[in-house]
Amino acid sequence: SQGKWKNKKRVLIFSSRGINFRTRHLMQDLRTLMPHSKADTKMDRKDQLFVINEVCEIKNCNKCIFFEAKKKQDLYMWLSNTPQGPSAKFLVQNVHTLAELKMTGNCLRGSRPLLSFDPIFDKEPHYALLKELFIQIFGTPQYHPKSQPFVDHVFTFTVTDERIWFRNYQIIEEDASLVEIGPRFVLNLIKIFQGSFGGPTLYENPHYQSPNMHRRLIRLSVAAKFREKHHVKEVQKMKKKGSKVLVKEDPTEVVFETPAEEKPVEIQLVKPESKPIVKDKKKLRKIQRKKQKKLFKTEA
Amino acid sequence: QNGLKQCLAEFRQQLAWVERLDVTLGPVVDPVSQSASDTDAVDPENDFQREMSFYRQAQAAVLEALPRLRKLQVPTRRPDDYFAEMAKSDQQMQKIRQKLKSKQEAMERSEKAKQLRAMRKYGKKVQTEILQRRQKEKKNMLNAVKKYQKGLSDKLDFLDDEQTSSQGNKKGSASQRTKKGPNAKRRYKNQKFGFGGKKKGSKWNTKESFNDVSSFQAKVAHNKGPGKTRKGGKKALNKRPGKRARQKMKNRAH
């Protein structure tokens, strides 16, 4: 820290309300990794986004990272250069924090990072703009009072599958053996604006699909499957019933029909003789019949 | 839109590299990986491949940046006596170390168990072999003793050669024994009916055995030979003369 700190940039890192623990930890991790950052309280969602510009000015910061959580599920991140500069909104996925036990590396608190970019960042203009934004926000200025003079970790930004993957590695040896330290997340670019938290849209990512849309599509596909099955069942039912084929009346069928002879109607006035009751000696009494039935049942 | 973007790209700050510390490079070409042709088509679904590509990109950046930093006299290695606060607390690092250790121990334990099982199997095999060998030796010994008892081999070498090396055995009675080998009858049967031990129908006639007249002895068949049924045949040839003949011989001799 010998030397004059000339590049005076400060980054304000804060979030809106309704974030879950993972986001909170991610925010804290970024604050520890970036000594040129400042923290602020949670912002109420009622306020508009351009209020953030004023907050930044109050805190004397010229850049900002703002985390916005919606529906307690989706996390959006805004990166912006506060007075006039461009800003970008991202959807954050696959967040892993510093505290995960699989991240075995460690680095000095406040040491300056090396920033490594994919060559794809130079090919497209919007990627070039994003690269510049990342460099300005994530790079610690030299001779910052809270920074350590050593360079012992590396941030990598890679573009794969239309998304930007962020990783943080610790440099162990001079021959570039690395261990992963830090948080990791995936950024899905939504839009780039000309102004800070507002202004005309410079770029819109055509590959971006909002998480709502994504969930809706999943639900639709499930519903579609169900509807298909239902439809198929209905068709089968119809087939089974079959359309009743009307057969024309065949006149030759009736030829052999002869109506029955009419019998004279006899009215009985006298009660007929009752039959003599003959007791069937072979027929067992009721109780014994029941017993037999039971035995028969058990045998069976 | 493009124009706007470029405008803003220029709006960005132009700082010395040492301030920015950024490197834009593709990943290091891994000699172990499949080919250089499909390094561009990193399948994002394949986690390992993806992470390895990130790792290699970081490596490339480090390999390029460290010499530059050294030239600019920015220190990159922390001296051993430089103690400062780390991004992760010591407690956290302890937890991590514990976890790693436990994983390693679990692996070692499973390895040991596997090895033990393998050794036990091998040990059992060796044990059975030893037992069989001992039984064989015992059998041989008994056979040798029986042979000696039956008078087949008159050497007691097998008792001595128990301790000495097998060479002694081979030189001594063993070779003699093996020369005589099985019984004559046995040898005949072996020759007639071949190897493979006792067969069930070995005494039955076959076509060849029926047509085989080599064991025909005319004298025996026609009962013309000297005959087996003779009491003391040898002695009969030199039969002792009678009393009279003997006296005659005695008088003649005097």
Interface residues (C-beta under 8 A of the other chain):
Chain A: N7 T32 L33 G85 P86 L98 A99 L101 M103 T104 N106 C107 L108 R109 G110 R112 P113 L114 L115 S116 F117 D118 P119 F121 D122 P125 H126 A128 L129 K131 E132 I135 Q136 G139 P141 Q142 Q148 P149 F150 V151 D152 V154 T156 T158 T160 D161 W165 R167 Y169 I171 E174 A176 L178 I181 G182 Q194 L202 Y203
Chain B: Q1 N2 L4 K5 Q6 L8 A9 F11 R12 Q13 L15 V18 E19 R20 L21 D22 V23 T24 L25 G26 V28 V42 P44 R50 S53 F54 Y55 Q57 A58 Q59 A60 A61 V62 L63 A65 L66 L69 V74 P75 T76 R77 R78 A84 E85 M86 A87 K88 Q92 M93 K95 I96 K99 L100
